[in-house]
């Protein structure tokens, strides 16, 4: 036997049809009376993308960065497939950066990179991520997590886009970051040295000499190696450190101090072909 079509019964029954019409009318009347209820559906038409973008730009020009970021994100929310939506993503990241909301800026920039890996603005998005971490670098006496993140971000940016407009500045900042990290190593090394933990100190000074050769801390690191090797009685390494220091930084105050230390023990700077220092330089 043929089954009953429930939908036919519902619509063809006059009583049910009348009840349904009444229910629909009641729904709209309640919605109209609901005022600002949280459950009320917002039926306001979307603004044109151009208008939203212009409003966001006005916020930016007035220095209202967080309002600008929210407005740029609204462009994408209301018009996700428009060309302005893509541009607004980058602008939102920059606005968050200017507003010191670095975490939000990084999130917005990373999202842009994920969605548009081949876009012409992608190098800038990488650069902006590096800037966010760079702005949060603390002094050498504190944790250097942000310094490491800035280093990784700028390094990736330069590696991926070496000819981009932002690569030159990224390289300059990489040099400053390297110097900052070397300074942190020197601080820890000096701390160990003052407590006569010479092996720990040597490891820190050696790290500076080996991995941060272009920084301003290398001359002092070589002097500290001379000092700590002498404290341990490892004279050949001390003489080698002083010799390398004198050869590479002959006019440095650190070489004068190293030479004086050796002279006090009737020693002279002398290169040792078997030393790690000689092989390094």
C-alpha positions in Angstrom: 0.0 0.0 0.0 1.3 3.5 -0.9 2.6 5.4 2.1 1.1 8.7 3.3 3.0 11.9 2.4 3.1 13.8 5.7 3.9 17.0 4.0 0.8 16.7 1.9 -1.3 16.2 5.0 0.2 19.2 6.7 -0.3 21.6 3.9 -3.6 20.4 2.7 -5.2 20.5 6.1 -7.0 23.9 6.3 -6.7 24.1 10.1 -3.0 23.4 10.1 -2.4 25.8 7.3 -4.1 28.5 9.3 -2.2 27.7 12.5 1.1 27.9 10.5 0.2 31.3 9.1 -0.6 32.6 12.6 2.7 31.3 14.0 4.6 33.1 11.2 2.8 36.4 12.0 3.4 35.9 15.7 7.2 35.4 15.1 7.5 38.6 13.1 5.5 40.6 15.6 7.7 39.3 18.5 10.8 40.1 16.5 9.6 43.6 15.8 8.9 44.2 19.5 12.2 42.6 20.6 14.2 45.8 20.5 17.9 45.2 21.3 17.5 41.5 22.3 20.7 39.5 21.9 18.7 36.9 20.0 17.4 39.3 17.5 18.7 38.8 13.9 20.5 41.8 12.5 18.9 42.4 9.2 20.9 45.6 8.4 22.3 45.4 4.9 26.0 45.2 4.5 27.8 48.4 3.7 29.8 48.6 0.5 33.4 47.4 0.8 34.6 50.8 -0.4 32.7 52.6 2.3 34.0 50.3 5.1 37.6 50.6 3.8 37.3 54.4 3.7 36.1 54.4 7.3 39.0 52.2 8.4 41.4 54.5 6.6 40.0 57.5 8.4 40.5 55.7 11.8 44.1 55.1 10.7 44.7 58.7 9.7 43.4 59.8 13.1 45.7 57.4 15.0 42.8 55.3 16.2 44.7 52.1 15.4 42.5 49.5 17.2 39.3 51.0 15.8 41.0 50.9 12.4 42.0 47.3 12.8 38.4 46.4 13.7 37.1 48.3 10.7 39.5 46.7 8.3 38.5 43.3 9.6 34.9 44.2 9.0 35.7 44.7 5.3 36.7 41.0 5.2 33.8 39.9 7.2 31.2 41.6 5.1 33.0 41.2 1.7 35.3 38.2 2.1 35.9 37.7 -1.7 36.5 41.3 -2.6 39.9 42.6 -3.6 39.6 45.2 -0.8 39.2 42.3 1.7 42.7 41.0 0.9 44.2 44.5 1.2 42.3 45.1 4.5 43.9 42.0 6.0 47.4 43.5 5.7 46.1 46.9 6.8 44.5 45.3 9.9 47.8 43.6 10.8 49.7 47.0 10.5 47.0 48.8 12.5 47.3 46.2 15.3 51.1 46.7 15.2 50.8 50.5 15.5 48.3 50.0 18.3 50.9 47.9 20.2 48.6 44.8 19.9 51.5 42.7 18.8 49.9 39.3 19.3 46.9 40.3 17.2 49.2 41.8 14.6 51.2 38.6 14.3 47.9 36.6 14.1 46.6 38.8 11.3 49.8 38.7 9.3 50.2 34.9 9.6 46.6 34.5 8.5 47.3 36.6 5.4 50.4 34.5 4.6 48.3 31.3 4.9 45.6 32.6 2.6 47.8 34.4 0.1 51.3 32.8 0.1 52.1 34.1 -3.4 50.8 37.7 -3.0 53.0 40.7 -3.6 52.3 41.8 0.0 53.4 38.6 1.6 57.0 39.7 2.1 55.7 42.7 4.0 53.6 40.4 6.2 56.7 38.4 7.1 58.5 41.6 7.8 55.7 42.9 10.0 55.8 39.7 12.1 59.5 40.3 12.7 58.8 43.9 13.7 56.3 42.8 16.2 58.8 40.6 18.0 61.6 43.2 17.5 59.6 45.8 19.3 59.2 43.5 22.3 62.9 42.8 22.8 63.9 43.3 26.4 67.3 44.3 27.9 69.9 41.6 28.2 69.1 41.0 31.8 65.8 39.5 30.9 64.4 36.5 29.0 65.3 36.7 25.3 62.4 34.7 23.8 61.2 37.7 21.8 64.7 38.3 20.6 65.0 34.8 19.3 61.6 35.0 17.6 62.6 38.3 15.9 65.8 36.6 14.7 63.9 33.7 13.3 61.3 35.9 11.6 63.7 38.3 9.9 66.0 35.4 8.9 63.1 33.6 7.2 62.0 36.8 5.6 65.4 37.5 4.1 65.9 33.9 3.1 62.5 33.8 1.3 62.6 37.3 -0.2 66.2 38.4 -0.4 65.4 41.0 -3.1 62.3 42.5 -1.5 62.0 46.1 -0.4 62.1 45.1 3.2 65.1 42.8 3.1 67.7 45.5 3.6 66.1 46.8 6.8 65.6 43.2 8.0 69.3 42.5 7.6 70.2 45.6 9.6 67.9 44.5 12.3 69.4 41.0 12.2 72.8 42.5 12.9 71.4 44.4 15.9 69.6 41.3 17.2 72.8 39.3 16.9 74.7 41.9 18.9 71.9 41.8 21.5 72.1 38.1 21.8 75.9 38.2 22.1 75.5 40.8 24.8 73.3 38.4 26.7 75.9 35.6 26.4 78.6 38.0 27.7 76.5 39.0 30.7 76.0 35.3 31.7 79.7 34.6 31.1 80.7 37.4 33.3 78.3 36.3 36.0 79.9 32.8 36.0 83.4 34.3 36.0 82.7 36.4 39.1 81.6 33.2 40.9 84.7 31.4 39.7 82.6 29.0 37.6 85.2 29.2 34.9 84.1 26.3 32.7 80.6 27.8 32.4 82.1 31.2 31.7 84.4 29.9 29.0 81.5 28.2 27.2 79.6 31.5 27.0 82.6 33.5 25.8 83.4 30.8 23.3 79.8 30.9 22.0 80.2 34.6 21.3 83.5 34.1 19.5 82.2 31.2 17.4 78.6 32.2 16.6 78.6 36.0 16.9 81.8 37.0 15.1 80.4 40.1 13.4 79.3 41.7 16.7 81.0 44.3 18.9 81.4 41.8 21.8 84.1 39.6 20.2 87.1 41.6 21.5 85.9 41.5 25.1 85.0 37.8 24.7 88.6 37.0 23.6 89.9 39.0 26.6 87.6 37.1 29.0 88.8 33.8 27.5 92.4 34.9 28.2 91.4 35.8 31.7 89.5 32.6 32.5 92.0 30.2 30.8 94.7 31.8 33.0 92.5 31.3 36.1 92.3 27.6 35.2 96.0 27.4 34.4 95.4 26.6 30.8 98.2 28.8 29.6 98.4 27.8 25.9 94.8 28.6 25.3 95.1 31.9 27.1 98.1 32.8 25.0 96.3 31.8 21.8 93.2 33.9 22.8 95.4 36.9 23.3 97.3 36.3 20.0 94.0 36.1 18.1 92.8 39.2 19.8 96.0 41.1 19.0 95.9 40.0 15.3 92.3 40.9 14.7 91.9 43.9 17.1 95.4 45.3 17.6 94.2 48.7 18.8 91.6 47.4 21.2 91.7 48.2 24.9 90.9 44.5 25.4 94.1 43.5 23.7 96.1 45.8 26.0 94.5 44.2 29.0 95.1 40.7 27.7 98.8 41.5 27.1 99.1 42.9 30.6 97.6 39.7 32.1 100.0 37.5 30.3 103.0 39.8 31.1 102.2 39.5 34.8 102.9 35.7 34.4 105.9 36.2 32.2 103.9 35.0 29.1 103.5 36.4 25.6 100.6 36.1 23.2 101.3 33.0 21.1 99.2 31.2 18.5 98.7 27.5 19.1 98.0 25.6 15.9 96.1 23.0 17.8 93.7 25.5 19.5 90.1 25.8 18.5 90.8 29.6 18.3 93.5 29.2 15.7 91.3 26.9 13.6 88.4 29.3 13.9 90.2 32.4 12.8 
